């Protein structure tokens, strides 16, 4: 005699099985999945996207060469943090954190920064994004004006 499962148990088993299947698909087949997960580590990925770490815009498994920032990111355990933010991976006199838009490496974009101001893996200028938003700037000025 077999015991009949409750509807709740049947649903739980179905969702667990489906979830496991999705995880297997994600971790087994997609080479870009790792890149997508890595981009989620950065507080801002646009406009550079894959080019922040790779030498090609759309890397493939056979051709996914890393640029200097990508190498540093990999060596840092694929984690964005203050250590990586304080490096100058590409040697252009701009810290990675400034180019990524998170100068202290806390995982949150600085002030009103909405996209990377430079590419941390390519020698370029630091960009011209404002690091302090207007409201913060007004508060700073008021402190020094004695208001």
N, CA, C and O of each residue as an XYZ file, in Angstrom:
588
protein
N       0.840     -1.163      0.000
C       0.000      0.000      0.000
C       0.894      1.238      0.000
O       1.773      1.380      0.850
N       0.666      2.113     -0.942
C       1.455      3.337     -1.023
C       0.657      4.494     -0.448
O      -0.566      4.566     -0.563
N       1.397      5.387      0.171
C       0.759      6.550      0.773
C       0.643      7.651     -0.274
O       1.607      7.922     -0.991
N      -0.479      8.265     -0.371
C      -0.707      9.332     -1.335
C      -0.122     10.634     -0.783
O      -0.316     10.978      0.383
N       0.602     11.351     -1.658
C       1.197     12.626     -1.251
C       0.147     13.721     -1.263
O      -0.777     13.709     -2.076
N       0.300     14.654     -0.363
C      -0.607     15.804     -0.329
C      -0.324     16.705     -1.522
O       0.774     16.668     -2.077
N      -1.298     17.511     -1.922
C      -1.072     18.441     -3.044
C       0.112     19.370     -2.784
O       0.860     19.695     -3.706
N       0.282     19.793     -1.544
C       1.413     20.667     -1.201
C       2.736     19.949     -1.429
O       3.663     20.538     -1.985
N       2.845     18.711     -1.020
C       4.073     17.927     -1.209
C       4.358     17.712     -2.684
O       5.510     17.766     -3.115
N       3.309     17.469     -3.456
C       3.491     17.277     -4.898
C       4.029     18.553     -5.550
O       4.936     18.494     -6.380
N       3.459     19.722     -5.168
C       3.930     21.001     -5.712
C       5.383     21.270     -5.318
O       6.189     21.702     -6.143
N       5.705     21.013     -4.066
C       7.069     21.236     -3.598
C       8.054     20.377     -4.379
O       9.110     20.857     -4.793
N       7.712     19.116     -4.580
C       8.582     18.218     -5.341
C       8.738     18.707     -6.777
O       9.839     18.676     -7.326
N       7.644     19.157     -7.388
C       7.677     19.642     -8.767
C       8.567     20.888     -8.890
O       9.394     20.974     -9.798
N       8.395     21.854     -7.971
C       9.195     23.081     -8.006
C      10.666     22.800     -7.717
O      11.544     23.409     -8.329
N      10.937     21.898     -6.806
C      12.319     21.547     -6.487
C      12.992     20.903     -7.691
O      14.134     21.225     -8.020
N      12.278     19.991     -8.345
C      12.823     19.325     -9.530
C      13.062     20.327    -10.654
O      14.107     20.298    -11.304
N      12.092     21.213    -10.883
C      12.241     22.226    -11.933
C      13.397     23.163    -11.616
O      14.185     23.497    -12.501
N      13.505     23.589    -10.371
C      14.598     24.483     -9.972
C      15.959     23.836    -10.163
O      16.901     24.481    -10.622
N      16.060     22.574     -9.814
C      17.318     21.859     -9.996
C      17.666     21.757    -11.480
O      18.828     21.890    -11.865
N      16.651     21.522    -12.306
C      16.884     21.446    -13.753
C      17.402     22.765    -14.317
O      18.321     22.781    -15.136
N      16.810     23.857    -13.876
C      17.260     25.179    -14.329
C      18.704     25.424    -13.898
O      19.512     25.902    -14.694
N      19.034     25.106    -12.661
C      20.413     25.277    -12.193
C      21.387     24.448    -13.011
O      22.465     24.928    -13.363
N      21.026     23.217    -13.317
C      21.913     22.370    -14.134
C      22.146     22.986    -15.503
O      23.272     22.993    -16.001
N      21.082     23.507    -16.118
C      21.227     24.158    -17.422
C      22.139     25.369    -17.340
O      23.011     25.562    -18.187
N      21.934     26.171    -16.328
C      22.722     27.391    -16.199
C      24.202     27.097    -15.999
O      25.052     27.766    -16.587
N      24.513     26.116    -15.184
C      25.904     25.856    -14.867
C      26.596     24.933    -15.849
O      27.821     24.815    -15.811
N      25.860     24.279    -16.724
C      26.518     23.344    -17.620
C      26.734     23.883    -19.013
O      27.767     23.600    -19.620
N      25.801     24.649    -19.543
C      25.884     24.951    -20.950
C      26.336     26.328    -21.348
O      26.980     26.468    -22.388
N      26.046     27.323    -20.605
C      26.244     28.680    -21.088
C      27.591     29.244    -20.672
O      27.865     29.432    -19.487
N      28.425     29.510    -21.665
C      29.721     30.112    -21.366
C      29.561     31.578    -20.991
O      30.372     32.119    -20.240
N      28.517     32.228    -21.513
C      28.324     33.634    -21.190
C      27.719     33.810    -19.805
O      27.723     34.915    -19.263
N      27.196     32.725    -19.224
C      26.585     32.835    -17.903
C      27.594     33.325    -16.873
O      27.266     34.169    -16.039
N      28.817     32.808    -16.922
C      29.835     33.261    -15.965
C      30.087     34.752    -16.161
O      30.220     35.486    -15.182
N      30.154     35.201    -17.388
C      30.366     36.617    -17.662
C      29.211     37.442    -17.125
O      29.433     38.506    -16.547
N      27.990     36.979    -17.301
C      26.832     37.700    -16.774
C      26.889     37.782    -15.256
O      26.609     38.834    -14.682
N      27.246     36.690    -14.604
C      27.374     36.703    -13.149
C      28.491     37.647    -12.711
O      28.354     38.374    -11.726
N      29.593     37.626    -13.450
C      30.710     38.509    -13.112
C      30.308     39.972    -13.262
O      30.685     40.802    -12.434
N      29.552     40.298    -14.302
C      29.117     41.687    -14.479
C      28.212     42.125    -13.340
O      28.200     43.302    -12.978
N      27.458     41.201    -12.775
C      26.602     41.540    -11.634
C      27.414     41.873    -10.393
O      26.903     42.523     -9.481
N      28.677     41.439    -10.338
C      29.552     41.765     -9.220
C      29.931     43.245     -9.220
O      30.150     43.836     -8.162
N      30.005     43.834    -10.405
C      30.385     45.239    -10.522
C      29.179     46.130    -10.219
O      28.060     45.794    -10.607
N      29.382     47.250     -9.540
C      28.254     48.131     -9.252
C      27.651     48.717    -10.530
O      26.446     48.961    -10.588
N      28.462     48.940    -11.536
C      28.011     49.435    -12.836
C      28.758     48.670    -13.915
O      29.976     48.519    -13.825
N      28.066     48.189    -14.919
C      28.719     47.452    -15.998
C      28.634     48.180    -17.332
O      29.408     47.899    -18.247
N      27.711     49.099    -17.443
C      27.500     49.807    -18.693
C      28.423     51.022    -18.754
O      28.661     51.621    -17.705
N      28.937     51.412    -19.856
C      28.692     50.927    -21.208
C      29.656     49.830    -21.658
O      29.500     49.294    -22.756
N      30.648     49.486    -20.838
C      31.694     48.563    -21.286
C      31.256     47.102    -21.343
O      31.720     46.354    -22.203
N      30.378     46.691    -20.446
C      29.891     45.316    -20.375
C      31.062     44.340    -20.411
O      31.954     44.431    -19.567
N      31.083     43.413    -21.362
C      32.137     42.388    -21.422
C      33.527     42.992    -21.604
O      34.520     42.423    -21.150
N      33.595     44.150    -22.271
C      34.888     44.770    -22.534
C      35.579     45.295    -21.270
O      36.759     45.642    -21.315
N      34.869     45.355    -20.159
C      35.520     45.741    -18.905
C      36.569     44.710    -18.520
O      37.603     45.059    -17.950
N      36.311     43.441    -18.825
C      37.232     42.354    -18.449
C      37.881     41.658    -19.646
O      38.986     41.127    -19.530
N      37.212     41.658    -20.775
C      37.683     40.908    -21.946
C      38.213     41.835    -23.030
O      37.952     43.038    -23.027
N      38.960     41.248    -23.954
C      39.500     42.014    -25.068
C      38.535     42.065    -26.243
O      38.764     42.802    -27.202
N      37.452     41.284    -26.177
C      36.442     41.282    -27.235
C      35.078     41.592    -26.648
O      34.799     41.267    -25.493
N      34.230     42.221    -27.450
C      32.899     42.618    -27.001
C      32.014     41.414    -26.679
O      31.225     41.451    -25.734
N      32.147     40.356    -27.463
C      31.349     39.137    -27.254
C      32.288     37.946    -27.159
O      32.487     37.235    -28.144
N      32.873     37.716    -25.979
C      33.824     36.609    -25.853
C      33.139     35.253    -26.008
O      31.976     35.080    -25.644
N      33.875     34.313    -26.545
C      33.375     32.948    -26.693
C      34.313     32.014    -25.936
O      35.425     32.411    -25.588
N      33.888     30.787    -25.678
C      34.734     29.874    -24.896
C      36.137     29.700    -25.470
O      37.100     29.568    -24.715
N      36.261     29.698    -26.779
C      37.572     29.517    -27.398
C      38.376     30.798    -27.514
O      39.575     30.761    -27.790
N      37.717     31.937    -27.304
C      38.383     33.214    -27.464
C      37.843     34.209    -26.442
O      37.114     35.139    -26.787
N      38.208     34.002    -25.187
C      37.720     34.856    -24.101
C      38.891     35.484    -23.366
O      38.932     35.492    -22.136
N      39.853     36.016    -24.137
C      41.054     36.603    -23.545
C      40.689     37.753    -22.601
O      39.840     38.589    -22.909
N      41.350     37.768    -21.458
C      41.108     38.807    -20.463
C      42.060     39.975    -20.649
O      43.220     39.789    -21.017
N      41.567     41.184    -20.392
C      42.426     42.362    -20.375
C      43.026     42.483    -18.966
O      42.721     41.649    -18.113
N      43.864     43.486    -18.691
C      44.503     43.585    -17.364
C      43.512     43.641    -16.188
O      43.769     43.041    -15.144
N      42.385     44.351    -16.343
C      41.396     44.381    -15.277
C      40.759     43.009    -15.094
O      40.542     42.572    -13.964
N      40.460     42.335    -16.188
C      39.884     40.989    -16.113
C      40.798     40.025    -15.379
O      40.334     39.180    -14.614
N      42.102     40.152    -15.612
C      43.075     39.302    -14.917
C      43.071     39.622    -13.424
O      43.058     38.716    -12.591
N      43.081     40.915    -13.086
C      43.040     41.301    -11.665
C      41.736     40.859    -11.007
O      41.739     40.412     -9.860
N      40.625     40.982    -11.728
C      39.322     40.569    -11.208
C      39.332     39.064    -10.918
O      38.864     38.623     -9.868
N      39.865     38.292    -11.850
C      39.955     36.834    -11.671
C      40.847     36.496    -10.482
O      40.492     35.654     -9.657
N      42.002     37.150    -10.391
C      42.931     36.896     -9.288
C      42.356     37.343     -7.940
O      42.800     36.872     -6.893
N      41.376     38.245     -7.961
C      40.723     38.710     -6.732
C      39.517     37.830     -6.376
O      38.690     38.208     -5.547
N      39.426     36.664     -7.004
C      38.346     35.732     -6.708
C      37.029     36.084     -7.356
O      35.975     35.656     -6.887
N      37.069     36.866     -8.444
C      35.876     37.306     -9.168
C      34.939     38.094     -8.258
O      33.717     37.961     -8.325
N      35.550     38.921     -7.405
C      34.804     39.730     -6.451
C      35.218     41.188     -6.609
O      36.405     41.501     -6.692
N      34.229     42.071     -6.650
C      34.491     43.508     -6.648
C      34.546     43.954     -5.195
O      33.598     43.744     -4.438
N      35.663     44.575     -4.806
C      35.796     45.073     -3.440
C      36.775     46.239     -3.412
O      37.259     46.676     -4.456
N      37.064     46.742     -2.216
C      37.940     47.910     -2.095
C      39.355     47.621     -2.579
O      40.031     48.521     -3.076
N      39.812     46.382     -2.441
C      41.157     46.039     -2.935
C      41.248     46.236     -4.445
O      42.201     46.833     -4.946
N      40.261     45.736     -5.155
C      40.251     45.867     -6.614
C      40.001     47.312     -7.029
O      40.544     47.770     -8.035
N      39.185     48.033     -6.264
C      38.889     49.433     -6.584
C      40.142     50.300     -6.483
O      40.266     51.284     -7.212
N      41.072     49.952     -5.593
C      42.272     50.765     -5.383
C      43.407     50.438     -6.360
O      44.442     51.105     -6.353
N      43.216     49.422     -7.192
C      44.233     49.094     -8.195
C      44.058     49.962     -9.437
O      42.987     50.517     -9.684
N      45.123     50.063    -10.200
C      45.104     50.721    -11.501
C      45.516     49.656    -12.508
O      46.646     49.654    -12.996
N      44.601     48.762    -12.810
C      44.904     47.576    -13.612
C      45.517     47.883    -14.960
O      46.453     47.206    -15.386
N      44.998     48.905    -15.644
C      45.457     49.185    -17.003
C      46.596     50.191    -17.078
O      47.092     50.479    -18.168
N      47.023     50.737    -15.927
C      48.185     51.626    -15.905
C      47.949     52.996    -16.498
O      48.901     53.637    -16.942
N      46.704     53.475    -16.522
C      46.426     54.779    -17.129
C      46.277     55.898    -16.105
O      45.737     56.956    -16.427
N      46.742     55.688    -14.888
C      46.684     56.674    -13.797
C      45.280     56.874    -13.228
O      45.059     57.803    -12.450
N      44.350     56.035    -13.596
C      42.995     56.095    -13.048
C      42.741     54.815    -12.261
O      42.913     53.715    -12.786
N      42.337     54.956    -11.019
C      42.031     53.781    -10.219
C      40.813     53.058    -10.798
O      39.909     53.680    -11.355
N      40.813     51.738    -10.655
C      39.682     50.947    -11.152
C      38.361     51.464    -10.600
O      37.373     51.546    -11.330
N      38.336     51.814     -9.315
C      37.103     52.280     -8.692
C      36.550     53.531     -9.338
O      35.336     53.670     -9.481
N      37.423     54.442     -9.729
C      36.980     55.671    -10.399
C      36.400     55.324    -11.762
O      35.350     55.844    -12.140
N      37.073     54.448    -12.503
C      36.598     54.098    -13.839
C      35.298     53.304    -13.791
O      34.436     53.470    -14.654
N      35.152     52.441    -12.787
C      33.936     51.637    -12.663
C      32.787     52.469    -12.097
O      31.623     52.162    -12.355
N      33.091     53.512    -11.335
C      32.049     54.355    -10.756
C      31.762     54.044     -9.303
O      30.720     54.431     -8.773
N      32.691     53.338     -8.650
C      32.564     52.999     -7.232
C      33.949     53.166     -6.619
O      34.671     52.187     -6.427
N      34.314     54.397     -6.313
C      35.692     54.694     -5.918
C      36.126     54.016     -4.630
O      37.315     53.748     -4.459
N      35.201     53.728     -3.714
C      35.613     53.069     -2.469
C      35.438     51.555     -2.501
O      35.826     50.874     -1.552
N      34.868     51.020     -3.564
C      34.747     49.576     -3.715
C      33.732     48.925     -2.796
O      33.854     47.743     -2.474
N      32.724     49.690     -2.368
C      31.716     49.128     -1.460
C      30.567     48.434     -2.190
O      29.641     47.926     -1.558
N      30.631     48.415     -3.522
C      29.591     47.755     -4.298
C      28.433     48.658     -4.673
O      27.499     48.221     -5.345
N      28.483     49.918     -4.246
C      27.436     50.894     -4.561
C      28.037     52.000     -5.430
O      29.120     52.508     -5.142
N      27.330     52.361     -6.480
C      27.809     53.431     -7.355
C      27.932     54.731     -6.580
O      27.122     55.015     -5.698
N      28.952     55.526     -6.914
C      29.190     56.812     -6.258
C      28.134     57.838     -6.658
O      27.798     57.965     -7.836
N      27.610     58.572     -5.667
C      26.735     59.721     -5.905
C      25.738     59.520     -7.009
O      24.897     58.623     -6.950
N      25.833     60.357     -8.019
C      24.887     60.288     -9.132
C      25.473     59.571    -10.345
O      24.958     59.718    -11.453
N      26.525     58.809    -10.154
C      27.159     58.092    -11.258
C      26.229     56.976    -11.721
O      25.773     56.166    -10.913
N      25.950     56.936    -13.017
C      25.020     55.953    -13.569
C      25.671     54.976    -14.533
O      25.051     53.989    -14.930
N      26.928     55.243    -14.919
C      27.633     54.300    -15.784
C      29.129     54.467    -15.592
O      29.591     55.462    -15.034
N      29.871     53.488    -16.058
C      31.320     53.544    -15.935
C      31.844     54.765    -16.677
O      31.389     55.077    -17.777
N      32.807     55.456    -16.064
C      33.352     56.656    -16.695
C      34.531     56.334    -17.598
O      34.910     57.155    -18.433
N      35.100     55.186    -17.446
C      36.209     54.729    -18.269
C      36.178     53.222    -18.316
O      35.245     52.597    -17.812
N      37.192     52.635    -18.918
C      37.292     51.176    -18.946
C      38.482     50.781    -18.093
O      39.612     51.138    -18.427
N      38.269     50.054    -16.997
C      39.369     49.703    -16.097
C      40.377     48.734    -16.701
O      41.427     48.486    -16.109
N      40.071     48.189    -17.864
C      40.979     47.238    -18.503
C      41.664     47.771    -19.734
O      42.424     47.046    -20.376
N      41.412     49.034    -20.088
C      41.972     49.630    -21.298
C      42.522     51.007    -20.948
O      41.863     51.794    -20.268
N      43.727     51.291    -21.415
C      44.312     52.605    -21.167
C      43.459     53.651    -21.876
O      43.364     53.668    -23.104
N      42.837     54.526    -21.078
C      42.026     55.619    -21.610
C      41.988     56.716    -20.562
O      42.628     56.598    -19.516
N      41.258     57.765    -20.824
C      41.148     58.805    -19.803
C      40.168     58.344    -18.731
O      39.422     57.386    -18.932
N      40.172     59.014    -17.620
C      39.309     58.615    -16.498
C      37.845     58.907    -16.761
O      36.990     58.448    -16.003
N      37.538     59.627    -17.767
C      36.161     60.005    -18.014
C      35.858     61.313    -17.317
O      36.702     61.883    -16.625
N      34.642     61.775    -17.512
C      34.291     63.070    -16.947
C      33.024     63.017    -16.108
O      32.381     64.047    -15.901
N      32.654     61.839    -15.621
C      31.445     61.742    -14.808
C      31.646     62.452    -13.480
O      32.724     62.387    -12.890
N      30.604     63.131    -13.009
C      30.654     63.799    -11.720
C      30.640     62.763    -10.609
O      29.817     61.848    -10.627
N      31.545     62.896     -9.640
C      31.588     61.969     -8.520
C      30.684     62.413     -7.383
O      30.355     61.604     -6.515
N      30.271     63.676     -7.363
C      29.406     64.188     -6.306
C      28.164     64.772     -6.957
O      28.263     65.595     -7.867
N      26.988     64.346     -6.489
C      25.764     64.867     -7.073
C      25.484     66.290     -6.577
O      26.106     66.754     -5.621
N      24.559     66.962     -7.223
C      24.287     68.376     -6.947
C      23.825     68.597     -5.504
O      24.254     69.557     -4.863
N      22.971     67.735     -4.993
C      22.455     67.883     -3.631
C      23.600     67.781     -2.612
O      23.670     68.572     -1.671
N      24.494     66.804     -2.804
C      25.636     66.643     -1.904
C      26.566     67.845     -2.014
O      27.073     68.332     -1.004
N      26.791     68.321     -3.224
C      27.662     69.476     -3.426
C      27.094     70.705     -2.714
O      27.842     71.461     -2.095
N      25.773     70.910     -2.797
C      25.142     72.031     -2.107
C      25.320     71.916     -0.592
O      25.560     72.921      0.077
N      25.206     70.709     -0.048
C      25.384     70.501      1.394
C      26.828     70.795      1.802
O      27.069     71.409      2.842
N      27.779     70.360      0.989
C      29.197     70.647      1.280
C      29.473     72.144      1.255
O      30.157     72.663      2.136
N      28.952     72.832      0.263
C      29.157     74.277      0.175
C      28.547     74.975      1.380
O      29.144     75.904      1.926
N      27.361     74.538      1.801
C      26.687     75.152      2.946
C      27.514     74.978      4.227
O      27.532     75.871      5.074
N      28.194     73.845      4.372
C      29.025     73.610      5.551
C      30.159     74.627      5.617
O      30.493     75.119      6.695
N      30.738     74.936      4.490
C      31.870     75.866      4.467
C      31.436     77.323      4.437
O      32.207     78.217      4.788
N      30.190     77.559      4.014
C      29.664     78.926      4.043
C      29.091     79.283      5.395
O      28.703     80.431      5.611
N      29.025     78.328      6.317
C      28.506     78.574      7.652
C      26.995     78.598      7.740
O      26.441     79.144      8.694
N      26.318     78.017      6.763
C      24.839     77.992      6.755
C      24.321     76.742      7.411
O      23.109     76.547      7.497
